[in-house]
């Protein structure tokens, strides 16, 4: 449901009486390949998006009222199909009409309470779509909320109900909770953190689904390095639940970028974005790395005469050693008996480590650099069944560009993007026949991290890197067509860095980490399941299947705790709650097993103990207990199981919490959690699952 209605628009402060407003917009767009509506044409689908709005706003004393309307028309072009012929997109053309009103009352000078309502109509050009569904619908949305400012934080929040009624009797009406909140936190001069969470009801023309409910949340950090230099980082995730269909998609975007003004109103910039979609729909998952260079202009000058501009600072070479822990994940696709095929995900955790060397320079508080690293690894997974296969990673060399920002105490926050080359050993055996492949595969890698001084020219670093490698085929024995392996690696690393010619800087004001605190965190991790179970086999003796299924996903949540600092030592406790989309899937088509495990949400508590370095960095370890809800879906022949299990786990790990102001910190945290196992009885057999996860999170906390 649109969030762009005119009654959300503000008048200049101090306006009274009536104000009328209106506007129109027209755009020629193309549909992203990542869209769930992408129709797999030879080229992306092009469409036109025309809209107009009009409304009136009244303001008298403490009462404010908005009334408005918004019309939006979509016109999609046909596109040539990848397999020949043409895809008809006329059934997606539609007109969306929205009418709304909002009434607010100023309960305090900086606080407004309001109530609002929206009526909308979705009318499609075709009476029925290409699959025979009438997609016209009517909807209403009502909500109450507040808007205001408290100190450095401003924002708006509302809660209500969305209801949509569809003309086609095959579609059920949708009624769901509606919520929407956003905030802007001015942490310090030149540093802002903004965030949002909301729910909307979106259109779809996928067969069998009336619409999908999208629940999204995100954070963005923006830093004004100098008058002519800006940097930013962001993280957002969304869960799309398709109505009248069992499909669920989980989308994540994370990245960073910078903008440099070569003149007061002309800029150049660069951005890196990592995007991922996880889905229980076969073939709908993807990972995407995007690097974009920009040049642009704006009417308003970014800076004026006399404003401090970015200047070159310290630069030089550095080197170091690092060690890491993470998972090697492999997506396996290949043919199976009876003319079918399988798509499955495997993986297991292991350690790696090696040296690195680089060169970097500071422009005011902005960091630019380049780094070469190498590592040896023991990451390996094995599939033990009637056919045995596996992948082992042996060594790697990488080249990365690094960009980041300097915080107080000379700590550095940075992102990296680069290329990697790794050696893999892949084995495959069946019924006494064996084949092996040893080869170097190239890939791309991105990540983020932090570095903080210890003493002299020495610093410590903590970072997280995800690398995706080129897929390859391995010839399966017995004349069967090749299997395809696509490898992804996740690694949390800690390292010791020595910088040549490091300059001594003035010590920052000391920070006391004592007291109550609360914050938000988001992260990425891997879910591993040691899966065993009996497998009858008509072509060979029965056997017991044994392998580690593994997948990846994102998480987001809240945490709060209390701690005390005793000199440079720290001791405290913390509670947390999070939601997650981490999962793995296996799809054996047409007559085999289709099953998956997804981590849905977690609550937990842990103790933290640590040491404060240079008065502004808390290095800590943690140990605690968590409880997690897992959903296991299992389909085999005529049997179908959808099972929820809430399982306890032991979580251990550690991290670094770096103060960016007297009461605000940014932290990096890595944990390993092992859960109690469970079983799934699907009538013709019983499978067991022992779950574990690696989880890297970035958090922002405020001390009270």
PEPE-V672453 format. One record per residue. N is the residue number from 0. RES is the residue in one small letter. PSI is psi in whole degrees, 0 to 359 (NA if undefined). OMEGA is omega as a letter, one per 40 degrees, with the letter a starting at -180 (NA if undefined). Layout:
n=<N & N>
res=<RES & RES>
psi=<PSI & PSI>
omega=<OMEGA & OMEGA>
This chain:
n=<0 & 1 & 2 & 3 & 4 & 5 & 6 & 7 & 8 & 9 & 10 & 11 & 12 & 13 & 14 & 15 & 16 & 17 & 18 & 19 & 20 & 21 & 22 & 23 & 24 & 25 & 26 & 27 & 28 & 29 & 30 & 31 & 32 & 33 & 34 & 35 & 36 & 37 & 38 & 39 & 40 & 41 & 42 & 43 & 44 & 45 & 46 & 47 & 48 & 49 & 50 & 51 & 52 & 53 & 54 & 55 & 56 & 57 & 58 & 59 & 60 & 61 & 62 & 63 & 64 & 65 & 66 & 67 & 68 & 69 & 70 & 71 & 72 & 73 & 74 & 75 & 76 & 77 & 78 & 79 & 80 & 81 & 82 & 83 & 84 & 85 & 86 & 87 & 88 & 89 & 90 & 91 & 92 & 93 & 94 & 95 & 96 & 97 & 98 & 99 & 100 & 101 & 102 & 103 & 104 & 105 & 106 & 107 & 108 & 109 & 110 & 111 & 112 & 113 & 114 & 115 & 116 & 117 & 118 & 119 & 120 & 121 & 122 & 123 & 124 & 125 & 126 & 127 & 128 & 129 & 130 & 131 & 132 & 133 & 134 & 135 & 136 & 137 & 138 & 139 & 140 & 141 & 142 & 143 & 144 & 145 & 146 & 147 & 148 & 149 & 150 & 151 & 152 & 153 & 154 & 155 & 156 & 157 & 158 & 159 & 160 & 161 & 162 & 163 & 164 & 165 & 166 & 167 & 168 & 169 & 170 & 171 & 172 & 173 & 174 & 175 & 176 & 177 & 178 & 179 & 180 & 181 & 182 & 183 & 184 & 185 & 186 & 187 & 188 & 189 & 190 & 191 & 192 & 193 & 194 & 195 & 196 & 197 & 198 & 199 & 200 & 201 & 202 & 203 & 204 & 205 & 206 & 207 & 208 & 209 & 210 & 211 & 212 & 213 & 214 & 215 & 216 & 217 & 218 & 219 & 220 & 221 & 222 & 223 & 224 & 225 & 226 & 227 & 228 & 229 & 230 & 231 & 232 & 233 & 234 & 235 & 236 & 237 & 238 & 239 & 240 & 241 & 242 & 243 & 244 & 245 & 246 & 247 & 248 & 249 & 250 & 251 & 252 & 253 & 254 & 255 & 256 & 257 & 258 & 259 & 260 & 261 & 262 & 263 & 264 & 265 & 266 & 267 & 268 & 269 & 270 & 271 & 272 & 273 & 274 & 275 & 276 & 277 & 278 & 279 & 280 & 281 & 282 & 283 & 284 & 285 & 286 & 287 & 288 & 289 & 290 & 291 & 292 & 293 & 294 & 295 & 296 & 297 & 298 & 299 & 300 & 301 & 302 & 303 & 304 & 305 & 306 & 307 & 308 & 309 & 310 & 311 & 312 & 313 & 314 & 315 & 316 & 317 & 318 & 319 & 320 & 321 & 322 & 323 & 324 & 325 & 326 & 327 & 328 & 329 & 330 & 331 & 332 & 333 & 334 & 335 & 336 & 337 & 338 & 339 & 340 & 341 & 342 & 343 & 344 & 345 & 346 & 347 & 348 & 349 & 350 & 351 & 352 & 353 & 354 & 355 & 356 & 357 & 358 & 359 & 360 & 361 & 362 & 363 & 364 & 365 & 366 & 367 & 368 & 369 & 370 & 371 & 372 & 373 & 374 & 375 & 376 & 377 & 378 & 379 & 380 & 381 & 382 & 383 & 384 & 385 & 386 & 387 & 388 & 389 & 390 & 391 & 392 & 393 & 394 & 395 & 396 & 397 & 398 & 399 & 400 & 401 & 402 & 403 & 404 & 405 & 406 & 407 & 408 & 409 & 410 & 411 & 412 & 413 & 414 & 415 & 416 & 417 & 418 & 419 & 420 & 421 & 422 & 423 & 424 & 425 & 426 & 427 & 428 & 429 & 430 & 431 & 432 & 433 & 434 & 435 & 436 & 437 & 438 & 439 & 440 & 441 & 442 & 443 & 444 & 445 & 446 & 447 & 448 & 449 & 450 & 451 & 452 & 453 & 454 & 455 & 456 & 457 & 458 & 459 & 460 & 461 & 462 & 463 & 464 & 465 & 466 & 467 & 468 & 469 & 470 & 471 & 472 & 473 & 474 & 475 & 476 & 477 & 478 & 479 & 480 & 481 & 482 & 483 & 484 & 485 & 486 & 487 & 488 & 489 & 490 & 491 & 492 & 493 & 494 & 495 & 496 & 497 & 498 & 499 & 500 & 501 & 502 & 503 & 504 & 505 & 506 & 507 & 508 & 509 & 510 & 511 & 512 & 513 & 514 & 515 & 516 & 517 & 518 & 519 & 520 & 521 & 522 & 523 & 524 & 525 & 526 & 527 & 528 & 529 & 530 & 531 & 532 & 533 & 534 & 535 & 536 & 537 & 538 & 539 & 540 & 541 & 542 & 543 & 544 & 545 & 546 & 547 & 548 & 549 & 550 & 551 & 552 & 553 & 554 & 555 & 556 & 557 & 558 & 559 & 560 & 561 & 562 & 563 & 564 & 565 & 566 & 567 & 568 & 569 & 570 & 571 & 572 & 573 & 574 & 575 & 576 & 577 & 578 & 579 & 580 & 581 & 582 & 583 & 584 & 585 & 586 & 587 & 588 & 589 & 590 & 591 & 592 & 593 & 594 & 595 & 596 & 597 & 598 & 599 & 600 & 601 & 602 & 603 & 604 & 605 & 606 & 607 & 608 & 609 & 610 & 611 & 612 & 613 & 614 & 615 & 616 & 617 & 618 & 619 & 620 & 621 & 622 & 623 & 624 & 625 & 626 & 627 & 628 & 629 & 630 & 631 & 632 & 633 & 634 & 635 & 636 & 637 & 638 & 639 & 640 & 641 & 642 & 643 & 644 & 645 & 646 & 647 & 648 & 649 & 650 & 651 & 652 & 653 & 654 & 655 & 656 & 657 & 658 & 659 & 660 & 661 & 662 & 663 & 664 & 665 & 666 & 667 & 668 & 669 & 670 & 671 & 672 & 673 & 674 & 675 & 676 & 677 & 678 & 679 & 680 & 681 & 682 & 683 & 684 & 685 & 686 & 687 & 688 & 689 & 690 & 691 & 692 & 693 & 694 & 695 & 696 & 697 & 698 & 699 & 700 & 701 & 702 & 703>
res=<x & x & x & x & x & x & x & x & x & x & x & x & x & x & x & x & x & x & x & x & x & x & x & x & x & x & x & x & x & x & x & x & x & x & x & x & x & x & x & x & x & x & x & x & x & x & x & x & x & x & x & x & x & x & x & x & x & x & x & x & x & x & x & x & x & x & x & x & x & x & x & x & x & x & x & x & x & x & x & x & x & x & x & x & x & x & x & x & x & x & x & x & x & x & x & x & x & x & x & x & x & x & x & x & x & x & x & x & x & x & x & x & x & x & x & x & x & x & x & x & x & x & x & x & x & x & x & x & x & x & x & x & x & x & x & x & x & x & x & x & x & x & x & x & x & x & x & x & x & x & x & x & x & x & x & x & x & x & x & x & x & x & x & x & x & x & x & x & x & x & x & x & x & x & x & x & x & x & x & x & x & x & x & x & x & x & x & x & x & x & x & x & x & x & x & x & x & x & x & x & x & x & x & x & x & x & x & x & x & x & x & x & x & x & x & x & x & x & x & x & x & x & x & x & x & x & x & x & x & x & x & x & x & x & x & x & x & x & x & x & x & x & x & x & x & x & x & x & x & x & x & x & x & x & x & x & x & x & x & x & x & x & x & x & x & x & x & x & x & x & x & x & x & x & x & x & x & x & x & x & x & x & x & x & x & x & x & x & x & x & x & x & x & x & x & x & x & x & x & x & x & x & x & x & x & x & x & x & x & x & x & x & x & x & x & x & x & x & x & x & x & x & x & x & x & x & x & x & x & x & x & x & x & x & x & x & x & x & x & x & x & x & x & x & x & x & x & x & x & x & x & x & x & x & x & x & x & x & x & x & x & x & x & x & x & x & x & x & x & x & x & x & x & x & x & x & x & x & x & x & x & x & x & x & x & x & x & x & x & x & x & x & x & x & x & x & x & x & x & x & x & x & x & x & x & x & x & x & x & x & x & x & x & x & x & x & x & x & x & x & x & x & x & x & x & x & x & x & x & x & x & x & x & x & x & x & x & x & x & x & x & x & x & x & x & x & x & x & x & x & x & x & x & x & x & x & x & x & x & x & x & x & x & x & x & x & x & x & x & x & x & x & x & x & x & x & x & x & x & x & x & x & x & x & x & x & x & x & x & x & x & x & x & x & x & x & x & x & x & x & x & x & x & x & x & x & x & x & x & x & x & x & x & x & x & x & x & x & x & x & x & x & x & x & x & x & x & x & x & x & x & x & x & x & x & x & x & x & x & x & x & x & x & x & x & x & x & x & x & x & x & x & x & x & x & x & x & x & x & x & x & x & x & x & x & x & x & x & x & x & x & x & x & x & x & x & x & x & x & x & x & x & x & x & x & x & x & x & x & x & x & x & x & x & x & x & x & x & x & x & x & x & x & x & x & x & x & x & x & x & x & x & x & x & x & x & x & x & x & x & x & x & x & x & x & x & x & x & x & x & x & x & x & x & x & x & x & x & x & x & x & x & x & x & x & x & x & x & x & x & x & x & x & x & x & x & x & x & x & x & x & x & x & x & x & x & x & x & x & x & x & x & x & x & x & x & x & x & x & x & x & x & x & x & x & x & x & x & x & x & x & x & x & x & x & x & x & x & x & x & x & x & x & x>
psi=<135 & 143 & 18 & 24 & 148 & 339 & 354 & 353 & 143 & 148 & 158 & 145 & 134 & 350 & 144 & 158 & 214 & 143 & 128 & 145 & 155 & 162 & 160 & 158 & 144 & 133 & 143 & 118 & 168 & 149 & 130 & 146 & 336 & 351 & 138 & 345 & 358 & 132 & 14 & 44 & 171 & 330 & 159 & 147 & 131 & 148 & 163 & 138 & 106 & 135 & 158 & 150 & 158 & 151 & 178 & 142 & 134 & 140 & 118 & 111 & 236 & 0 & 134 & 141 & 137 & 139 & 133 & 170 & 150 & 128 & 137 & 127 & 133 & 134 & 108 & 138 & 151 & 159 & 147 & 135 & 149 & 327 & 12 & 156 & 195 & 143 & 124 & 115 & 7 & 332 & 358 & 349 & 136 & 163 & 127 & 122 & 134 & 137 & 132 & 164 & 149 & 132 & 128 & 157 & 129 & 100 & 343 & 165 & 325 & 13 & 131 & 130 & 141 & 163 & 142 & 158 & 150 & 136 & 136 & 154 & 129 & 115 & 121 & 148 & 319 & 141 & 320 & 154 & 186 & 348 & 7 & 15 & 136 & 112 & 7 & 149 & 160 & 145 & 158 & 152 & 130 & 143 & 156 & 152 & 181 & 154 & 135 & 194 & 139 & 110 & 231 & 4 & 131 & 156 & 187 & 144 & 142 & 158 & 144 & 212 & 139 & 134 & 131 & 128 & 128 & 142 & 330 & 126 & 345 & 344 & 133 & 149 & 149 & 125 & 123 & 158 & 136 & 131 & 154 & 126 & 144 & 154 & 159 & 122 & 112 & 90 & 315 & 166 & 124 & 359 & 121 & 142 & 126 & 156 & 165 & 158 & 135 & 167 & 136 & 161 & 118 & 153 & 150 & 153 & 19 & 137 & 132 & 345 & 133 & 328 & 181 & 144 & 119 & 123 & 119 & 154 & 153 & 160 & 147 & 133 & 128 & 132 & 124 & 98 & 315 & 175 & 332 & 14 & 120 & 148 & 153 & 160 & 152 & 160 & 129 & 145 & 151 & 143 & 121 & 113 & 113 & 127 & 140 & 18 & 154 & 15 & 139 & 132 & 146 & 119 & 142 & 140 & 133 & 145 & 184 & 164 & 176 & 159 & 126 & 127 & 110 & 340 & 167 & 333 & 15 & 132 & 158 & 156 & 173 & 145 & 145 & 132 & 134 & 125 & 147 & 142 & 125 & 140 & 150 & 8 & 124 & 132 & 2 & 356 & 150 & 159 & 141 & 133 & 131 & 127 & 129 & 133 & 142 & 151 & 136 & 180 & 156 & 155 & 318 & 139 & 137 & 334 & 164 & 180 & 133 & 347 & 142 & 123 & 163 & 136 & 150 & 141 & 216 & 147 & 163 & 177 & 158 & 161 & 167 & 181 & 147 & 156 & 152 & 166 & 141 & 196 & 146 & 118 & 139 & 128 & 122 & 125 & 134 & 167 & 150 & 170 & 152 & 20 & 10 & 187 & 169 & 143 & 122 & 158 & 129 & 168 & 164 & 158 & 159 & 183 & 159 & 166 & 159 & 186 & 166 & 157 & 145 & 177 & 137 & 159 & 149 & 135 & 101 & 243 & 13 & 137 & 134 & 140 & 177 & 144 & 141 & 134 & 155 & 154 & 155 & 147 & 157 & 29 & 127 & 142 & 154 & 142 & 117 & 107 & 212 & 342 & 133 & 130 & 164 & 173 & 139 & 131 & 135 & 310 & 168 & 149 & 140 & 156 & 125 & 146 & 142 & 136 & 140 & 195 & 151 & 134 & 183 & 151 & 15 & 17 & 151 & 134 & 132 & 160 & 158 & 150 & 136 & 194 & 150 & 154 & 126 & 150 & 128 & 143 & 124 & 124 & 150 & 123 & 148 & 125 & 46 & 350 & 145 & 139 & 152 & 144 & 124 & 122 & 158 & 135 & 142 & 152 & 185 & 150 & 145 & 154 & 186 & 161 & 184 & 149 & 140 & 140 & 149 & 297 & 149 & 229 & 7 & 140 & 162 & 150 & 154 & 131 & 166 & 131 & 136 & 126 & 133 & 127 & 158 & 136 & 163 & 161 & 145 & 130 & 111 & 145 & 171 & 26 & 7 & 150 & 160 & 151 & 149 & 133 & 131 & 116 & 140 & 141 & 136 & 137 & 125 & 126 & 145 & 144 & 162 & 128 & 138 & 123 & 127 & 136 & 28 & 137 & 140 & 133 & 162 & 136 & 138 & 162 & 135 & 148 & 134 & 117 & 6 & 154 & 183 & 149 & 161 & 157 & 180 & 148 & 153 & 151 & 183 & 147 & 183 & 143 & 123 & 135 & 116 & 105 & 121 & 152 & 158 & 146 & 103 & 148 & 114 & 331 & 352 & 169 & 151 & 154 & 170 & 124 & 138 & 114 & 162 & 108 & 145 & 143 & 183 & 173 & 180 & 163 & 157 & 149 & 195 & 155 & 156 & 150 & 185 & 140 & 163 & 140 & 125 & 95 & 239 & 1 & 152 & 143 & 132 & 179 & 154 & 141 & 152 & 155 & 140 & 157 & 157 & 155 & 15 & 132 & 171 & 158 & 151 & 134 & 105 & 109 & 139 & 345 & 10 & 195 & 139 & 111 & 163 & 160 & 133 & 134 & 126 & 308 & 161 & 142 & 150 & 175 & 148 & 160 & 143 & 135 & 137 & 190 & 139 & 121 & 135 & 29 & 355 & 0 & 122 & 113 & 126 & 161 & 158 & 151 & 136 & 186 & 142 & 161 & 132 & 139 & 121 & 140 & 125 & 121 & 129 & 119 & 127 & 116 & 238 & 359 & 139 & 129 & 134 & 104 & 132 & 134 & 126 & 114 & 139 & 155 & 157 & 123 & 124 & 154 & 208 & 182 & 192 & 130 & 119 & 122 & 130 & 351 & 183 & 330 & 11 & 135 & 153 & 133 & 152 & 133 & 133 & 132 & 156 & 130 & 129 & 128 & 158 & 139 & 170 & 172 & 157 & 119 & 111 & 33 & 307 & 7 & 172 & 124 & 145 & 150 & 122 & 109 & 147 & 158 & 147 & 136 & 122 & 129 & 148 & 130 & 153 & 125 & 154 & 129 & 135 & NA>
omega=<a & i & a & a & a & a & i & a & a & i & i & a & i & i & i & i & a & i & i & a & a & i & i & i & i & a & i & a & i & a & i & i & a & a & i & i & a & a & i & i & i & i & i & i & i & i & i & a & a & a & i & i & i & a & i & i & i & a & i & a & a & a & i & i & i & i & a & i & a & i & a & a & i & i & a & i & i & a & i & a & a & a & a & a & a & i & a & i & a & a & i & i & a & i & i & a & a & i & a & i & i & i & a & i & a & a & i & a & a & a & i & i & a & i & a & i & a & i & i & i & i & a & i & a & i & i & i & a & a & i & i & a & i & a & i & a & i & a & i & i & i & a & i & a & i & i & a & a & i & a & a & a & i & a & a & i & i & i & a & a & i & i & i & i & a & a & a & a & i & a & i & i & a & i & a & i & i & i & a & i & i & a & i & a & i & a & a & i & i & a & a & i & i & a & i & i & i & i & i & i & a & i & i & i & i & a & i & a & i & a & i & i & a & i & a & i & a & i & i & i & a & a & i & a & i & a & a & a & i & i & a & i & a & i & i & i & a & i & a & a & a & a & a & i & a & i & i & i & i & a & i & i & i & a & i & a & i & i & a & a & i & i & a & a & i & a & i & a & i & a & i & i & i & a & a & i & i & a & i & i & a & i & a & a & i & i & a & i & a & i & a & i & a & i & a & a & i & a & a & i & i & i & a & i & i & i & a & a & a & i & i & i & a & i & i & a & i & i & a & i & i & i & a & i & i & a & i & a & a & i & a & i & i & i & i & a & i & i & i & i & a & i & a & a & i & i & i & a & i & a & i & i & i & a & i & i & a & i & a & a & i & i & a & i & a & a & i & a & i & a & i & i & i & a & i & a & i & a & a & i & a & i & a & a & i & i & a & i & a & a & i & i & a & a & a & i & a & i & a & i & a & i & a & a & i & i & a & a & i & i & a & i & a & i & i & i & a & i & a & i & a & i & i & i & a & a & a & i & i & i & i & i & a & i & a & i & i & a & i & i & a & a & i & a & i & i & i & a & i & i & a & a & i & i & i & i & a & i & i & i & i & a & i & a & i & a & i & a & i & i & a & i & i & a & i & a & i & i & i & a & a & i & i & i & i & a & i & a & i & a & i & a & i & a & i & a & i & a & i & i & i & a & i & i & a & a & i & i & a & i & i & a & a & i & i & i & i & a & i & i & i & a & a & i & a & i & a & i & i & a & i & i & i & i & i & a & a & a & a & i & i & a & i & i & i & i & i & i & a & i & a & i & a & a & i & a & a & i & i & a & i & i & i & i & i & a & i & a & a & i & a & i & a & i & a & i & a & i & a & i & a & i & i & a & i & a & i & a & e & a & a & a & i & a & a & i & i & i & a & i & a & i & a & i & a & i & i & i & a & a & a & i & i & i & a & a & i & i & a & i & i & i & a & i & i & i & a & i & i & i & i & i & a & i & i & a & a & a & i & a & i & a & i & i & i & a & i & i & i & a & i & i & a & a & i & i & a & a & i & i & a & a & a & i & i & a & i & a & i & a & i & a & i & a & i & a & i & a & i & i & a & i & a & i & i & i & i & a & i & a & i & i & i & a & i & a & i & a & i & a & i & i & a & NA>
